[in-house]
Amino acid sequence: MARDPQIVWRRLDLPGHDACRQWQDGERQGLDGVAVWRDPAGPAHLAYQVTCDPDWITRSVRVQGRVGVREITLSIHRGETGNWHASGEELPDLCGLQDIDLGFTPATNTLPIRRLRQQGKTQAEIAAVWLDTEDFALKRLPQTYRRTEKGWHYNSPGFEADLSVDADGFVTDYPDLWIKED
């Protein structure tokens, strides 16, 4: 695995791109990136940073930017006991969840993929804290990941896809949504 692996994706459902980097700093590791796209609400750009523990469990998330005329600033934290907070407000319905799923980027699929690989698991049913880009609300999203020859089969309510994944855990082909730029 390369030091601080990076990737650029092209969005397939709308004009847009995302540039992402994995990083490690002592006991912390994570992702940071910027997604830009032409949203139905207008031009969009969101910068994100996800900080995880050594097991790729989300500890904090920051999202900042704009979608159309709407300013987006989110500061999300997961406490030691699994309690989630957004902008200081506790989110009891999300207690115990380990992953964030930012709905505007394929980057956060990397988190459970890296953790499952690290644990030697080939399948898991999890639930993530999902940032729904329809209303920018945080919601519980049940998900299933199952190892395949080229990556992982992903399933959530009303959606499934076979994700091609590289050695760094980045999705390289997310059918009809994202593809890695060479």
N, C-alpha and C positions, 0 to 999 in steps of 0.2 A: 504494500500500500504506500502510495506517495505521501510525503509530508504535506499537510494542509491540502488535501485533494480538492479540486475545483471542477465545476461543470457549468455549462450554459445550455439551457433548454429553450426550444422554440415552442410557443403555444400553438395548438392546432385548432381549437374551437373559436378563438378570437385572435386578432393580430397581437402578438406580444412575445416577450422573452423573460427569462429569469436567469440570473447569475448567482451561483451559490458556492460557498466554501465550507469545508469541514475544518475545524480547528481543535487543538488540544493545548491546555495550559495547566500542567500539574494534574490535580485530581478532577479538573473540569474539562469538558469537551462540548462541542456543539456545532451549530450551523449559523452562518450569517449570509445574507444575500439581499438582492433587490429584484422585485418583479415589476415589470412595466407592461401595460397592455391597454388596448382600446376597449374600455368597458361600455356597455350601453348607457351608463350614466355620464360618460365622458372619459378623457384620458385618465389613466390610473398609474400610480407608482407607489409601491409599498416596500419599505426596507424592513427586514426582520432579523432578529437575533434570538436563537434558542440556546440556552445553556443547560447542559445535562451533567449528571454524575457519571462515575466510571462505568456504570451499567447501562448507559444511554436512557436513563429515566429523566424526564424533563424536570428541571428545577425552576427555570424562569424563562419568560418570553417577552420580547419587546417588538411591537409592530408600530411603524410610524409612516405616514404619508398621506396620500389623497386619492380618492376615487371620485371622479367628476368634481363636484364642488364640495364634497364631504371630506372633512379632515378626519383622519383616523389616527388615534394615539392610544395604544393599549399597553399596559404593563401588567403581566400575569405572573403569579408566583405559585409554586407548589411547596408547601411546608413539609417538614420532616415526617409528620403524621399523615401526609397525603391530602391535606386540605388545600384547596385552590382558592386564590384571591385574585381579583381583577380590580386594579385601581383602588386597592385597599378594602374592597368589599368581598366578604366570604361567599363562596359558591358551594353550598352544602350538597347540592345534587351531583356534583362532580367529584366528591371526596373519594379517594382511593385510586383514581385513574392515574396512569403513569405517563401517557403520551399527549402531546399537542398535535393537532392536525390542522394546519393552516390551509383553508380551502382554496387559496389563490396560488399555491405552489406545490409541486411534487416533492419538494425538499424534505418535508416532515415525514414522508413514508420511510425515509432513511432511518429514523429513530427506532421503530420496532424491528425493522430488518436487521440493523446492526445488533440490537439486543438479542434477537432470536438466534442469529448466527453465533454470537458470543456464547450463548447458553447451549448451543448445539441442538436447538429445537428445529423441527421441520414443519410444525403447524402450531398455531395458537389462536384462541378466541380472546380478543381484548376489547376494551372500549377506550376511546380517546376523547379528549376535550377538543371539540371541533369548532373552529371559527367559520361559521356559515357566512359566506360572502353575500347572500341575499339580504341579510339584515345586520351583519357583523355582530351577531350574538354568539355566545359560547354555549355549546350544547353537547350532550353525551351522544357519542356515535359508536355503536357496536361495530366491530370489524373482525374479519377472519383473514389470517395470512397462512398460506400453505405453500411450501417449497415446491418448485417445478424445475424442470431441466434448465430453463433459461432465466429463472428468477423466482418470482412469487406470484401466486394467484391471490388476488385481493378481492374481498367481498364485504359490502356494507349494505344496509337496507336499500333496495332498489338499484343497486349498482354492483357490477363485478368486472374485473379486468385481469388479464395476464400481464404482469409487469416484468419487462426485461431489466436486469439489474447488473451493474458492474462490480468489480472486486472491492470497491470502496463503499458499496451499499447504496449508491445513487441509482435511481430509476433512469434507464436510458431510453425506454420506450413505454409510454403510458398511452395505450391505443386511443386515438381520437382526441386526446387532450394535450399531451406533451411528447416531445422527442428531443434527444440530445443533439446539440449542434456540434459538428466536427470542426 
